[in-house]
Amino acid sequence: MPANTGAARESAPASRAASRTKARDLTVAEVLDSFTEGPDTGVFTDGAAEGNPGPGGWGAVYVVDGEVIDEGQGSDPYTTNNKMELTALIAGLRMIPPAAGIGVYTDSQLVVNIVTKWAEGWEARGWTKKSSGPIANLELVKEAYALAKQRPGARIQWIKAHSGYRWNEYADALATSYRRQIH
């Protein structure tokens, strides 16, 4: 089962800038100019959708000692937030080598629980839940879980959204960039 170390540090010095990413769409450059707090090494992922379902996007960034190693983003004209959160996690896990021991941060507690708690049991039961009904986004769940199992050192954990943590805000800016694109 993939490692889960729980929530990232939620408290920070009072000097930490309050996040504005939820109130307005910041670019990655604006995020880098505005935020400095939070973990400076890890993979940070985020998904977004408006309308749920509606247009949405995902973003992932792999950072070591405050330097971007890799990043990715994408969008879908008609999707759900959970699909985008899972897609971002998949992209983030693909960025790291299988042997890497690194924190993988998502602001979706649902995604953390799916990959670190529930998927193992679902797989053991032939990809069915104990309760009735299908597993939502099953193909994405299977892929995320398989990637997490291939990367046993990846510590998939929750980080508070819109809390001013630099690289989580950066992933949010990637995920919401579809809003800023001119069509």
C-alpha positions as CSV (number, residue, x, y, z in Angstrom):
1,M,0.0,0.0,0.0
2,P,1.4,3.5,-0.8
3,A,2.7,5.5,2.0
4,N,0.7,8.3,3.6
5,T,2.2,10.6,6.1
6,G,-1.0,12.7,6.7
7,A,-1.4,16.4,6.4
8,A,1.4,18.8,5.5
9,R,2.1,21.4,8.1
10,E,-1.0,23.6,8.4
11,S,0.3,26.4,10.6
12,A,2.9,28.9,9.3
13,P,4.3,32.1,10.5
14,A,1.9,35.0,10.7
15,S,4.0,36.8,8.0
16,R,2.8,34.3,5.4
17,A,0.8,36.0,2.7
18,A,-2.9,35.0,2.5
19,S,-3.7,33.2,-0.6
20,R,-5.5,35.1,-3.3
21,T,-5.6,32.3,-5.9
22,K,-9.1,31.3,-5.0
23,A,-10.4,34.9,-5.4
24,R,-8.5,35.5,-8.7
25,D,-6.6,33.6,-11.2
26,L,-2.9,34.1,-10.6
27,T,-0.3,33.2,-13.2
28,V,2.7,31.0,-12.1
29,A,4.9,34.2,-12.2
30,E,2.5,36.0,-9.8
31,V,2.5,33.0,-7.5
32,L,6.3,33.0,-7.4
33,D,6.3,36.7,-6.6
34,S,3.7,36.4,-3.9
35,F,4.4,33.2,-1.9
36,T,7.4,31.7,-0.2
37,E,6.1,29.4,2.5
38,G,5.5,25.6,2.6
39,P,7.5,22.6,1.6
40,D,10.2,23.4,-1.0
41,T,10.7,19.8,-2.2
42,G,8.0,17.5,-3.5
43,V,5.4,17.0,-6.2
44,F,2.4,19.3,-5.9
45,T,-0.8,18.5,-7.8
46,D,-4.1,20.2,-8.3
47,G,-7.3,19.9,-10.3
48,A,-10.1,22.3,-11.0
49,A,-13.5,22.4,-12.6
50,E,-16.1,25.0,-12.9
51,G,-19.7,23.8,-13.0
52,N,-18.6,20.3,-11.9
53,P,-19.1,19.1,-14.5
54,G,-17.8,21.9,-16.7
55,P,-14.6,23.1,-18.1
56,G,-11.6,22.2,-16.0
57,G,-7.9,21.8,-15.8
58,W,-5.1,20.1,-13.9
59,G,-1.5,21.0,-12.9
60,A,1.5,19.2,-11.4
61,V,4.9,20.5,-10.5
62,Y,8.0,18.5,-9.3
63,V,10.3,20.7,-7.1
64,V,13.6,20.0,-5.4
65,D,15.0,22.6,-3.0
66,G,12.8,25.3,-4.5
67,E,13.8,24.5,-8.1
68,V,11.3,23.3,-10.7
69,I,12.4,19.9,-12.1
70,D,9.3,19.2,-14.2
71,E,5.8,20.5,-14.6
72,G,2.7,19.7,-16.6
73,Q,-0.8,20.9,-17.1
74,G,-3.9,20.2,-19.2
75,S,-7.5,20.9,-19.6
76,D,-10.8,19.4,-20.6
77,P,-13.8,21.3,-21.9
78,Y,-16.3,19.1,-19.9
79,T,-15.0,17.3,-16.8
80,T,-15.3,17.1,-13.0
81,N,-13.0,18.3,-10.3
82,N,-12.3,14.7,-9.1
83,K,-11.2,13.7,-12.7
84,M,-8.9,16.6,-12.8
85,E,-7.5,15.9,-9.3
86,L,-6.8,12.3,-10.2
87,T,-5.3,13.3,-13.6
88,A,-3.0,15.7,-11.8
89,L,-1.9,13.1,-9.4
90,I,-1.2,10.6,-12.2
91,A,0.9,13.2,-14.0
92,G,2.8,14.1,-10.8
93,L,3.6,10.5,-10.0
94,R,4.9,10.0,-13.6
95,M,7.4,12.8,-13.0
96,I,9.3,11.0,-10.2
97,P,11.5,8.0,-10.5
98,P,10.1,4.8,-9.0
99,A,12.8,4.7,-6.3
100,A,12.4,8.3,-5.2
101,G,11.4,9.0,-1.6
102,I,9.4,12.2,-1.9
103,G,6.3,13.9,-0.7
104,V,3.4,14.1,-3.2
105,Y,1.0,16.8,-2.2
106,T,-2.6,17.2,-3.2
107,D,-5.3,19.4,-1.7
108,S,-7.9,16.7,-2.3
109,Q,-8.5,14.6,0.8
110,L,-10.7,12.3,-1.4
111,V,-7.7,11.6,-3.7
112,V,-5.4,10.9,-0.8
113,N,-8.0,8.4,0.7
114,I,-8.7,6.7,-2.7
115,V,-5.0,6.0,-3.3
116,T,-3.7,5.4,0.2
117,K,-6.7,3.7,1.9
118,W,-9.5,2.5,-0.4
119,A,-7.9,1.3,-3.6
120,E,-6.1,-1.6,-2.1
121,G,-9.4,-3.1,-0.9
122,W,-11.2,-2.3,-4.1
123,E,-8.5,-4.1,-6.1
124,A,-8.7,-7.1,-3.8
125,R,-12.4,-7.3,-4.4
126,G,-12.0,-7.1,-8.2
127,W,-12.4,-3.3,-8.3
128,T,-15.7,-3.2,-6.4
129,K,-16.7,-1.3,-3.3
130,K,-18.1,-2.9,-0.1
131,S,-21.1,-0.6,-0.6
132,S,-23.3,-0.6,-3.7
133,G,-22.5,1.4,-6.8
134,P,-19.6,1.7,-9.1
135,I,-16.2,3.3,-8.3
136,A,-16.2,6.7,-9.8
137,N,-13.5,7.4,-12.4
138,L,-12.3,3.8,-12.1
139,E,-9.8,3.9,-14.9
140,L,-8.1,6.9,-13.4
141,V,-8.2,5.3,-9.9
142,K,-6.6,2.1,-11.3
143,E,-3.8,4.1,-13.0
144,A,-3.1,6.3,-10.0
145,Y,-3.0,3.3,-7.6
146,A,-0.7,1.4,-10.0
147,L,1.7,4.3,-10.2
148,A,1.7,4.8,-6.5
149,K,2.5,1.1,-5.9
150,Q,5.4,1.4,-8.4
151,R,6.7,4.3,-6.3
152,P,6.7,3.0,-2.7
153,G,8.7,6.0,-1.5
154,A,6.1,8.4,-2.7
155,R,4.3,9.8,0.3
156,I,0.9,10.9,-0.9
157,Q,-0.4,13.5,1.5
158,W,-2.9,16.2,1.9
159,I,-2.0,19.9,1.9
160,K,-4.4,22.7,2.7
161,A,-5.7,24.5,-0.4
162,H,-5.4,28.2,-0.9
163,S,-3.3,28.6,2.2
164,G,-0.4,30.4,0.7
165,Y,2.0,27.4,0.3
166,R,4.1,28.4,-2.7
167,W,4.2,25.2,-4.7
168,N,0.6,24.2,-4.0
169,E,-0.5,27.7,-5.2
170,Y,1.8,27.1,-8.3
171,A,0.0,23.8,-9.0
172,D,-3.3,25.7,-8.6
173,A,-2.1,28.3,-11.1
174,L,-1.3,25.5,-13.6
175,A,-4.7,23.8,-13.0
176,T,-6.6,27.0,-13.6
177,S,-4.6,28.3,-16.5
178,Y,-7.4,27.2,-18.9
179,R,-9.4,30.1,-17.6
180,R,-6.7,32.6,-18.7
181,Q,-6.2,31.1,-22.2
182,I,-7.6,33.1,-25.1
183,H,-9.8,30.9,-27.3
